C-alpha cells in the first residue's frame, strides 16, 4: 500500500462518523412566521452550505523514525609487544623492527637482517549511564584479534655510513565500537486552527399545509467559523543496536641513516588503506526494532450565522361551508427580510492506532586511502642518556561512503485485528568523502642505569582540533557530533607514558622484565576524555645469531571513567566507564 493510500485509509477510519454526518444532513436552521390572509404560517430557513467543516484534523500515523546518531573517533593503535610492554614509551628506545612506527631514526640500531610479526587480541567493556530516562543503557562488550605488525629489515653500508631499510605492515587506526540501548519517548503535539467562510444559497420550495399553498423563495447568506483543537500523542519504544568495525592499516617502507655515531635520522612513508587482513570494508551498522501507539483527539466547534431575504406567493384554499363552494384565493407576491439566526455545533473525533517497524542503517567506507610520512631522530647524548623525537605528519584519507537506510513500518487498528497500512522507505546514497587525520608528535628520553636496567619517558600530543570529515557537496563537519567544523571545537590531546625494563641474563638466554604506566587524553566534544593504563611484558631469546629468535609478550590494561560522552550527542547525558584488555605476542627472527 502506498503512502497516499495509507493516509486515505487512516483518514476514513478517524473521521468516518463526522464526515458521514456532515454529508448526510444540514445543520439546524431558523424559522419565522408570516401572516397569510389572517393565517399564521411558519417558514423554515436552512443555513447556506453543507455542515462539512472548513478545516480537517491532521491524520495520525507512525512517526518517521530516526535513532540517535552514534559517533566514534578512530583510535591510533600501538605496534609491537616490546614497545607496549613499556606502555608505549618507546620513542627514545626504538631498537626493534617496529621502530618505523615509533621513531624511524632508531632503525640504525638493528645490525642484522631480521623479520618480525606481531599478533594482537583486544577485549573492551563499556558500562554506560544516561541522565535521560528515555535512554536506558547497560554494558557492551566486544573483542577482536588480528595481525598487528609485520616487517622485514635489511641493514647495509653506503657512502661510509650505516643505513637500514625496512618494509613494514602496521595497524594504524581502529574503528571498532559497539553500543546497545533501549530508547523510549512520548511526543505530544497540540494543534489549534481557525478558519472562516461565507456561503450564499438561493432556493425555492413549495410549502403546503392543506390550506395555504405557497412557493417560498429564500436568499440566505451564512457566515461560518470553525475552530479545531487537536491533540496528537505518540508513544514509542525501540531497542537500538550499533556496531562499527574495521581497521585502517599502512604499508610503510622506511629508511634510516646513522649520520654520526650518536645521531641517526629516519623516515617512513605510510601508505594507508583498508586493512587487507580484515574481511570487508570499514563499516557501521545501526538497527532498531520499534513499536508504539499514536492517538488523535480532535474537537471541532462550528458556528453558523445566517441572514437574508424571502419572498412567497401562492393560494389559500377555503373549504366549502355555509352552502358556499370551496374557493381558492390567490396570495400576491410578498417579500421581506427574515430575522438572523445562529447555530453552534461541536463534534469530536478520536482514534488510536498501533504501529511497529524496523529501522536499518549501514555505512560502508570503500577505497579509503591516503599517504603521509613519519620523521624520526635518535640522539645518544652519552652512555646514560638517549633522546628521541618523532613527528607523524597530517594526512587526508579519500574514499567513497555508501549509506543505505531502510525503514519499514506497519500500522494496525487498536485491536490489532487488521492492518490499516504498510510503508517501506529505502534510500541509498554514495558520495566521495575525505577524512583528515591530525599531526602527531612525540618526544622521549631514555636513561640507562646499567647495562641491564633502563627507564624511559615519552610526552606526546595529537592535534585533534584538526580532525574533520567532508562529503562531496557538503562542508566540513566535526566527526564527533556532526556539527559544522569549528562550531564545537575538539581540543588537542596530550599523553605521558613511562616504562622500565630489567634484563635477566642467564647462561643460556636473556629474559627481559618490562612494565609501564600511561595517562592519555582522547578526543571528545567539550573536553578530552582521560584514560589511564598499566602494562606488563616479558620475553625470551632463543639461539644465537644467525637464526636467533626472540619471543615477546605484553599485556595492557586501560581504563577511563566518565568518558564517551560524545558517543551519543544531544540531551541524553551519556557517560561511560571503559575497561580495555590488550594482549600482544611478537616473534623476531634474525637471519
C-alpha positions as CSV (number, residue, x, y, z in Angstrom):
1,X,0.0,0.0,0.0
2,X,1.4,3.4,-0.9
3,X,1.8,6.3,1.5
4,X,-1.1,8.1,-0.2
5,X,-3.4,5.0,0.2
6,X,-2.3,4.7,3.8
7,X,-3.3,8.3,4.6
8,X,-6.6,7.8,2.9
9,X,-7.3,4.7,5.0
10,X,-6.4,6.4,8.2
11,X,-8.5,9.5,7.3
12,X,-11.5,7.3,6.6
13,X,-11.1,5.5,9.9
14,X,-10.6,8.6,12.1
15,X,-13.2,10.9,10.7
16,X,-15.8,8.4,9.4
17,X,-18.7,9.3,11.7
18,X,-18.1,13.1,11.3
19,X,-17.8,13.0,7.6
20,X,-20.8,10.8,7.0
21,X,-22.9,13.0,9.4
22,X,-21.8,16.2,7.6
23,X,-22.5,14.8,4.1
24,X,-26.0,13.5,5.0
25,X,-27.7,16.5,6.6
26,X,-27.6,20.2,7.2
27,X,-27.3,21.9,10.5
28,X,-30.4,23.1,12.2
29,X,-31.7,26.3,10.7
30,X,-34.1,29.0,11.7
31,X,-37.8,29.7,11.3
32,X,-40.1,32.7,11.2
33,X,-43.8,33.3,10.9
34,X,-45.7,35.2,8.3
35,X,-49.4,36.3,8.1
36,X,-51.1,34.9,5.0
37,X,-54.5,36.3,4.8
38,X,-55.1,36.1,8.6
39,X,-53.4,32.7,9.0
40,X,-50.0,32.3,10.8
41,X,-47.7,30.3,8.7
42,X,-44.2,29.1,9.8
43,X,-41.4,29.2,7.2
44,X,-38.2,27.2,7.7
45,X,-34.9,28.6,6.6
46,X,-31.7,26.5,6.4
47,X,-28.1,27.7,6.7
48,X,-26.3,28.0,3.3
49,X,-23.7,25.3,2.6
50,X,-23.3,21.8,3.9
51,X,-22.3,21.1,7.5
52,X,-18.8,19.9,6.5
53,X,-16.1,21.8,8.3
54,X,-13.8,24.3,6.8
55,X,-10.8,22.5,8.4
56,X,-9.9,18.9,8.9
57,X,-8.0,17.2,11.7
58,X,-4.4,16.1,11.0
59,X,-4.1,12.4,10.3
60,X,-2.1,10.5,13.0
61,X,0.3,7.9,11.8
62,X,3.6,6.2,12.7
63,X,6.3,8.7,13.1
64,X,9.3,8.9,10.8
65,X,11.8,7.0,13.0
66,X,15.4,8.0,13.2
67,X,17.6,6.7,16.1
68,X,20.2,8.9,17.7
69,X,23.4,9.2,15.7
70,X,26.4,7.3,17.1
71,X,29.9,8.9,16.7
72,X,33.1,7.2,17.5
73,X,36.6,8.5,16.7
74,X,39.1,6.0,15.2
75,X,41.9,5.5,17.7
76,X,45.6,5.1,16.7
77,X,46.9,1.7,17.6
78,X,50.3,0.8,19.0
79,X,52.7,-1.6,17.5
80,X,54.8,-4.4,18.9
81,X,54.8,-6.4,22.2
82,X,58.1,-4.9,23.3
83,X,57.0,-1.3,23.0
84,X,53.6,-1.9,24.5
85,X,55.1,-3.7,27.4
86,X,56.7,-0.3,28.2
87,X,53.2,1.3,27.9
88,X,54.3,2.8,24.5
89,X,57.1,4.8,26.0
90,X,59.3,3.8,23.0
91,X,60.4,7.0,21.2
92,X,63.8,7.1,22.7
93,X,64.2,3.3,22.6
94,X,63.1,2.2,19.1
95,X,65.6,-0.6,18.9
96,X,63.5,-3.4,17.3
97,X,61.7,-3.9,13.9
98,X,58.7,-1.8,15.0
99,X,60.8,1.3,15.1
100,X,59.4,2.5,11.8
101,X,56.1,3.2,13.6
102,X,57.5,4.8,16.7
103,X,60.7,6.5,15.6
104,X,62.3,5.6,12.2
105,X,65.6,7.1,13.4
106,X,66.0,4.1,15.7
107,X,66.3,1.6,12.9
108,X,70.0,2.1,12.7
109,X,70.4,0.2,16.0
110,X,69.4,-3.0,14.1
111,X,72.7,-4.6,12.9
112,X,71.4,-7.8,11.3
113,X,68.7,-8.6,8.8
114,X,65.5,-9.7,10.6
115,X,61.8,-10.4,10.1
116,X,59.1,-9.8,12.7
117,X,55.4,-10.4,13.2
118,X,53.1,-9.3,16.0
119,X,49.6,-10.6,16.8
120,X,47.0,-8.8,18.9
121,X,43.9,-9.6,20.9
122,X,41.7,-6.9,22.4
123,X,38.7,-7.1,24.7
124,X,36.8,-4.0,25.7
125,X,33.8,-3.5,28.1
126,X,31.9,-0.2,28.3
127,X,29.5,0.3,31.2
128,X,27.1,3.1,30.2
129,X,25.0,5.5,32.2
130,X,22.5,8.1,30.9
131,X,21.0,11.1,32.6
132,X,17.9,10.9,30.4
133,X,15.2,8.4,31.3
134,X,14.3,7.9,27.7
135,X,17.7,6.2,27.0
136,X,18.2,3.0,29.0
137,X,21.7,1.7,28.7
138,X,23.8,-1.1,30.2
139,X,27.1,-2.8,29.4
140,X,28.6,-3.5,26.0
141,X,31.5,-5.9,25.5
142,X,33.3,-6.6,22.3
143,X,36.6,-8.1,21.2
144,X,38.8,-8.5,18.2
145,X,42.1,-10.0,17.0
146,X,44.4,-9.5,14.1
147,X,47.9,-9.1,12.7
148,X,49.3,-6.0,14.4
149,X,52.6,-5.7,12.7
150,X,54.9,-7.4,10.2
151,X,58.3,-6.2,8.9
152,X,61.4,-7.1,7.1
153,X,64.7,-5.2,8.0
154,X,67.9,-5.0,5.9
155,X,70.9,-3.1,7.2
156,X,73.6,-2.0,4.7
157,X,76.6,0.3,4.2
158,X,76.6,3.2,1.8
159,X,78.8,6.3,1.4
160,X,80.7,5.2,4.5
161,X,77.6,5.3,6.7
162,X,75.3,2.7,8.2
163,X,71.8,2.5,6.6
164,X,68.8,0.4,7.4
165,X,65.8,-0.2,5.1
166,X,62.7,-1.8,6.3
167,X,59.4,-2.8,4.8
168,X,56.5,-2.7,7.3
169,X,52.8,-3.5,7.6
170,X,51.1,-1.9,10.6
171,X,47.6,-1.4,12.1
172,X,47.1,2.3,12.1
173,X,43.6,3.3,13.2
174,X,41.0,1.1,14.8
175,X,37.3,1.9,14.1
176,X,35.8,-0.8,16.4
177,X,32.9,0.3,18.6
178,X,29.6,-1.2,19.9
179,X,26.6,0.3,21.6
180,X,23.2,-1.0,22.6
181,X,20.3,0.8,24.3
182,X,16.6,0.9,24.8
183,X,15.0,4.1,23.6
184,X,11.6,5.3,24.6
185,X,9.7,8.6,24.5
186,X,6.3,10.3,24.4
187,X,5.7,13.0,21.8
188,X,2.7,15.3,22.3
189,X,1.7,17.8,19.7
190,X,-1.1,20.3,20.3
191,X,-2.8,21.7,17.1
192,X,-5.2,24.7,17.0
193,X,-6.6,26.2,13.9
194,X,-9.4,28.5,13.0
195,X,-11.0,29.2,9.6
196,X,-14.0,31.1,8.3
197,X,-16.0,31.2,5.1
198,X,-19.1,32.8,3.5
199,X,-21.8,30.8,1.7
200,X,-24.8,32.1,-0.2
201,X,-27.7,30.0,-1.4
202,X,-30.9,30.8,-3.2
203,X,-33.7,28.2,-3.2
204,X,-37.3,27.8,-4.0
205,X,-39.6,25.2,-2.4
206,X,-43.3,24.5,-2.1
207,X,-44.9,24.7,1.4
208,X,-48.5,23.3,1.6
209,X,-50.3,22.6,4.8
210,X,-53.6,21.7,3.0
211,X,-55.0,25.3,3.3
212,X,-52.1,27.5,2.5
213,X,-50.1,26.5,-0.6
214,X,-47.0,28.7,-1.1
215,X,-44.0,28.8,-3.3
216,X,-41.3,30.2,-1.0
217,X,-38.0,31.7,-2.3
218,X,-35.1,32.4,0.1
219,X,-31.8,34.1,-0.4
220,X,-29.6,33.1,2.5
221,X,-26.0,34.3,3.4
222,X,-24.2,32.2,6.0
223,X,-21.0,33.2,7.8
224,X,-19.3,30.1,9.1
225,X,-16.4,29.9,11.6
226,X,-14.7,26.6,12.5
227,X,-12.2,26.2,15.4
228,X,-10.2,23.0,15.7
229,X,-8.4,21.8,18.8
230,X,-6.5,18.6,18.3
231,X,-4.0,16.6,20.5
232,X,-1.7,14.2,18.7
233,X,0.2,11.8,21.0
234,X,2.8,9.2,20.0
235,X,4.3,6.6,22.5
236,X,7.3,4.9,21.1
237,X,9.8,2.3,22.4
238,X,12.7,0.7,20.5
239,X,15.8,-1.4,21.0
240,X,18.9,0.1,19.4
241,X,22.0,-1.8,18.4
242,X,25.1,0.0,16.8
243,X,28.2,-1.8,15.7
244,X,31.2,-0.4,14.0
245,X,34.2,-2.4,12.7
246,X,37.3,-2.1,10.6
247,X,40.9,-1.2,10.7
248,X,42.9,1.3,8.6
249,X,46.3,-0.1,8.1
250,X,49.5,1.1,6.5
251,X,52.2,-0.3,4.2
252,X,55.3,1.6,5.3
253,X,58.7,1.5,3.6
254,X,61.3,3.1,5.9
255,X,64.9,4.3,5.6
256,X,67.3,5.4,8.3
257,X,70.9,6.6,8.3
258,X,73.4,7.0,11.0
259,X,74.9,10.5,10.4
260,X,77.3,10.2,13.3
261,X,77.9,7.5,15.9
262,X,75.5,9.4,18.2
263,X,72.9,10.8,15.7
264,X,70.5,8.9,13.4
265,X,67.7,10.2,11.2
266,X,64.9,8.2,9.6
267,X,61.7,8.5,7.7
268,X,58.8,6.2,6.9
269,X,56.3,6.7,4.1
270,X,52.9,5.4,5.2
271,X,50.5,4.3,2.5
272,X,47.2,3.9,4.2
273,X,44.4,1.6,3.0
274,X,41.7,-0.6,4.3
275,X,43.3,-3.5,6.2
276,X,44.0,-6.3,3.8
277,X,43.8,-8.9,6.7
278,X,40.2,-7.9,7.6
279,X,37.2,-9.2,5.6
280,X,35.0,-6.5,4.1
281,X,35.4,-2.7,4.3
282,X,35.2,-0.4,7.3
283,X,31.5,-0.2,8.1
284,X,29.0,0.7,10.8
285,X,25.5,-0.8,11.3
286,X,22.6,0.6,13.2
287,X,19.4,-1.5,13.7
288,X,16.3,-0.6,15.7
289,X,13.1,-2.5,16.2
290,X,10.4,-0.1,17.3
291,X,6.8,-0.1,18.2
292,X,4.2,2.2,19.7
293,X,0.8,3.8,19.5
294,X,-0.5,7.0,18.1
295,X,-3.6,8.8,19.3
296,X,-5.7,11.7,17.9
297,X,-8.3,13.6,19.9
298,X,-10.0,16.3,17.9
299,X,-12.8,18.7,18.7
300,X,-14.3,21.0,16.0
301,X,-16.7,23.8,17.0
302,X,-18.6,25.3,14.1
303,X,-20.7,28.5,14.4
304,X,-23.0,29.5,11.6
305,X,-24.8,32.8,11.4
306,X,-27.3,33.4,8.6
307,X,-29.3,36.3,7.4
308,X,-31.2,37.1,4.2
309,X,-34.5,37.8,2.4
310,X,-37.5,35.8,1.4
311,X,-40.5,36.1,-0.9
312,X,-43.6,34.0,-1.4
313,X,-46.7,33.8,-3.5
314,X,-49.4,31.1,-3.8
315,X,-53.0,30.4,-3.0
316,X,-55.2,29.9,0.1
317,X,-57.8,27.1,-0.2
318,X,-61.0,27.9,1.6
319,X,-63.1,24.8,2.1
320,X,-66.9,24.7,1.3
321,X,-69.2,25.8,4.0
322,X,-72.5,27.7,4.6
323,X,-73.8,26.5,1.3
324,X,-70.8,28.0,-0.5
325,X,-68.5,26.0,-2.7
326,X,-64.7,25.8,-1.9
327,X,-62.8,28.9,-3.0
328,X,-59.1,29.5,-3.9
329,X,-57.9,32.9,-3.1
330,X,-54.6,34.0,-4.8
331,X,-51.8,35.2,-2.5
332,X,-49.9,38.1,-4.0
333,X,-46.1,38.1,-4.0
334,X,-44.8,39.2,-0.6
335,X,-41.2,39.8,0.4
336,X,-39.1,40.8,3.4
337,X,-36.0,40.1,5.5
338,X,-36.2,37.2,7.9
339,X,-34.7,37.5,11.4
340,X,-31.0,36.5,11.6
341,X,-30.3,33.2,13.4
342,X,-27.2,31.4,14.7
343,X,-26.4,27.8,15.4
344,X,-23.3,26.3,17.2
345,X,-22.3,22.7,16.8
346,X,-19.4,20.7,18.4
347,X,-18.2,17.4,17.0
348,X,-15.5,15.2,18.3
349,X,-13.3,12.5,16.7
350,X,-10.9,10.1,18.5
351,X,-8.8,7.4,17.1
352,X,-5.9,5.2,18.2
353,X,-3.6,3.1,16.0
354,X,-0.8,0.7,16.8
355,X,2.4,0.5,14.7
356,X,5.6,-1.5,14.6
357,X,8.6,-1.2,12.4
358,X,12.3,-1.8,11.7
359,X,15.0,0.8,11.0
360,X,18.3,-0.3,9.5
361,X,21.2,2.0,8.5
362,X,24.5,0.8,7.1
363,X,27.6,2.9,6.2
364,X,30.4,1.5,4.2
365,X,33.7,3.2,3.5
366,X,35.3,1.8,0.4
367,X,38.7,2.6,-1.2
368,X,39.7,4.7,1.8
369,X,43.4,5.5,1.3
370,X,46.0,8.2,1.8
371,X,49.7,8.9,2.3
372,X,51.8,10.6,4.9
373,X,55.3,10.4,6.4
374,X,56.8,9.7,9.8
375,X,60.0,11.5,10.6
376,X,62.3,10.4,13.4
377,X,65.5,11.4,15.1
378,X,67.5,9.4,17.7
379,X,70.4,11.1,19.6
380,X,72.6,9.3,22.1
381,X,73.7,12.1,24.3
382,X,76.1,9.9,26.4
383,X,76.3,6.4,27.8
384,X,73.4,7.1,30.1
385,X,71.0,9.4,28.2
386,X,69.3,9.0,24.9
387,X,66.7,11.3,23.3
388,X,64.2,10.6,20.6
389,X,61.8,12.8,18.6
390,X,59.2,11.6,16.1
391,X,56.6,13.5,14.0
392,X,53.7,11.9,12.2
393,X,52.6,14.4,9.6
394,X,48.9,15.2,9.0
395,X,47.2,13.4,6.1
396,X,43.8,13.1,4.4
397,X,42.1,9.8,3.6
398,X,40.0,9.9,0.5
399,X,37.4,7.3,-0.4
400,X,33.7,6.6,-1.0
401,X,30.9,6.2,1.5
402,X,27.7,4.4,0.8
403,X,24.8,5.0,3.2
404,X,21.9,2.6,2.9
405,X,18.8,3.3,5.0
406,X,15.8,1.1,5.1
407,X,12.7,1.8,7.2
408,X,9.6,-0.4,7.2
409,X,6.5,0.2,9.3
410,X,3.1,-1.4,9.6
411,X,0.1,0.3,11.2
412,X,-2.8,-1.7,12.8
413,X,-6.2,-0.8,14.2
414,X,-6.3,-0.5,18.0
415,X,-7.4,-4.1,18.5
416,X,-4.6,-5.3,16.1
417,X,-7.1,-7.3,14.2
418,X,-6.4,-5.7,10.9
419,X,-3.5,-3.9,9.2
420,X,-4.5,-0.4,8.2
421,X,-1.5,0.1,6.0
422,X,2.2,-0.6,5.5
423,X,5.0,1.6,4.4
424,X,8.6,0.9,3.2
425,X,11.1,3.6,2.5
426,X,14.6,2.9,1.3
427,X,17.5,5.2,0.4
428,X,21.0,4.5,-0.9
429,X,23.5,7.4,-1.3
430,X,27.1,7.1,-2.4
431,X,29.5,10.0,-2.1
432,X,33.1,10.8,-2.3
433,X,34.5,11.6,1.2
434,X,37.6,12.8,3.0
435,X,38.8,12.1,6.5
436,X,41.5,14.4,7.6
437,X,43.8,13.0,10.3
438,X,45.9,15.3,12.5
439,X,49.6,15.7,13.2
440,X,51.1,13.7,16.0
441,X,54.5,14.3,17.7
442,X,56.3,12.6,20.4
443,X,59.5,13.3,22.4
444,X,61.1,10.7,24.6
445,X,64.1,10.3,26.9
446,X,65.9,7.1,27.9
447,X,68.1,6.8,31.0
448,X,70.4,3.8,31.3
449,X,71.1,2.9,34.9
450,X,73.2,0.0,33.9
451,X,73.6,-2.5,31.1
452,X,70.6,-4.4,32.5
453,X,68.3,-1.6,33.6
454,X,66.8,1.4,31.9
455,X,63.8,3.7,32.3
456,X,62.1,5.7,29.5
457,X,59.6,8.6,29.4
458,X,57.5,9.9,26.5
459,X,55.4,13.0,26.1
460,X,53.2,13.3,23.0
461,X,50.5,15.5,21.6
462,X,47.9,14.8,18.9
463,X,46.3,17.9,17.3
464,X,42.8,16.5,17.2
465,X,41.5,20.1,16.7
466,X,42.5,19.5,13.0
467,X,40.4,16.4,12.7
468,X,37.4,16.7,10.2
469,X,35.2,14.9,7.8
470,X,33.8,16.1,4.5
471,X,31.4,14.5,2.0
472,X,31.1,15.6,-1.7
473,X,28.8,18.6,-1.8
474,X,28.8,19.1,1.9
475,X,31.1,21.3,4.0
476,X,33.5,20.1,6.7
477,X,31.9,18.6,9.8
478,X,33.1,17.6,13.2
479,X,33.2,13.8,13.1
480,X,32.4,13.5,16.8
481,X,29.0,15.2,16.8
482,X,28.1,16.0,13.2
483,X,28.2,19.8,13.8
484,X,29.8,22.2,11.3
485,X,33.6,22.1,11.6
486,X,34.8,24.7,14.1
487,X,31.4,25.1,15.8
488,X,32.2,22.7,18.6
489,X,35.9,22.6,18.9
490,X,37.9,19.4,19.7
491,X,40.8,20.1,22.0
492,X,44.3,18.8,21.2
493,X,45.2,15.8,23.3
494,X,48.3,15.0,25.4
495,X,49.8,11.8,26.6
496,X,52.5,10.8,29.1
497,X,54.0,7.4,29.2
498,X,56.7,5.8,31.3
499,X,58.3,2.4,31.2
500,X,61.1,0.3,32.8
501,X,63.0,-2.8,31.6
502,X,65.3,-5.0,33.5
503,X,67.2,-7.7,31.7
504,X,67.8,-11.1,33.4
505,X,70.9,-12.6,31.8
506,X,71.1,-16.4,32.2
507,X,73.8,-18.7,30.9
508,X,71.6,-19.9,28.1
509,X,69.2,-17.0,27.4
510,X,68.1,-13.5,28.3
511,X,64.7,-12.7,29.8
512,X,63.5,-9.1,30.0
513,X,61.0,-7.9,32.6
514,X,59.0,-4.8,31.5
515,X,56.4,-2.6,33.0
516,X,54.8,0.8,32.3
517,X,52.2,3.3,33.2
518,X,50.3,5.8,31.0
519,X,48.0,8.7,31.1
520,X,46.4,9.9,27.9
521,X,43.6,12.2,26.6
522,X,41.3,11.1,23.8
523,X,39.2,13.4,21.7
524,X,35.7,14.4,22.8
525,X,33.4,17.3,22.4
526,X,33.7,19.8,25.2
527,X,36.8,18.4,26.9
528,X,39.1,15.4,26.2
529,X,38.4,12.1,27.9
530,X,41.1,10.9,30.2
531,X,42.4,7.3,30.3
532,X,44.9,5.6,32.5
533,X,46.9,2.4,31.7
534,X,49.3,-0.1,33.1
535,X,51.3,-2.7,31.2
536,X,53.5,-5.8,31.9
537,X,55.7,-7.6,29.4
538,X,58.5,-10.1,29.1
539,X,60.2,-12.3,26.5
540,X,62.8,-14.8,25.8
541,X,65.8,-15.1,23.5
542,X,66.3,-18.5,21.8
543,X,69.5,-19.4,20.0
544,X,72.3,-17.2,18.7
545,X,72.9,-15.1,15.6
546,X,72.3,-16.0,12.8
547,X,69.0,-17.7,13.4
548,X,68.3,-16.2,16.8
549,X,64.6,-16.0,17.6
550,X,63.2,-13.5,20.2
551,X,59.7,-14.0,21.6
552,X,57.9,-11.2,23.4
553,X,54.6,-10.8,25.1
554,X,52.8,-7.8,26.6
555,X,49.6,-7.2,28.5
556,X,47.9,-3.7,28.7
557,X,45.1,-2.7,30.9
558,X,43.5,0.6,30.2
559,X,40.5,2.3,31.9
560,X,38.6,5.6,31.7
561,X,35.8,6.8,34.0
562,X,33.0,9.1,32.8
563,X,34.1,9.0,29.2
564,X,32.5,8.5,25.8
565,X,30.1,11.4,26.3
566,X,30.4,12.2,22.6
567,X,29.2,8.7,21.5
568,X,25.6,9.8,21.5
569,X,25.4,13.6,21.3
570,X,22.4,15.5,22.4
571,X,20.3,15.6,25.5
572,X,20.9,12.1,26.6
573,X,23.7,12.8,29.1
574,X,25.6,9.6,28.2
575,X,28.7,8.8,30.3
576,X,30.6,5.5,30.3
577,X,33.2,3.6,32.3
578,X,35.6,1.9,29.9
579,X,37.9,-1.0,30.6
580,X,40.2,-2.5,27.9
581,X,42.4,-5.5,27.9
582,X,45.0,-6.0,25.2
583,X,47.5,-8.8,24.7
584,X,50.4,-8.8,22.2
585,X,52.7,-11.6,21.1
586,X,55.6,-10.9,18.8
587,X,58.3,-13.0,17.1
588,X,61.6,-11.7,15.7
589,X,63.8,-13.8,13.6
590,X,67.4,-12.8,12.9
591,X,68.7,-14.1,9.6
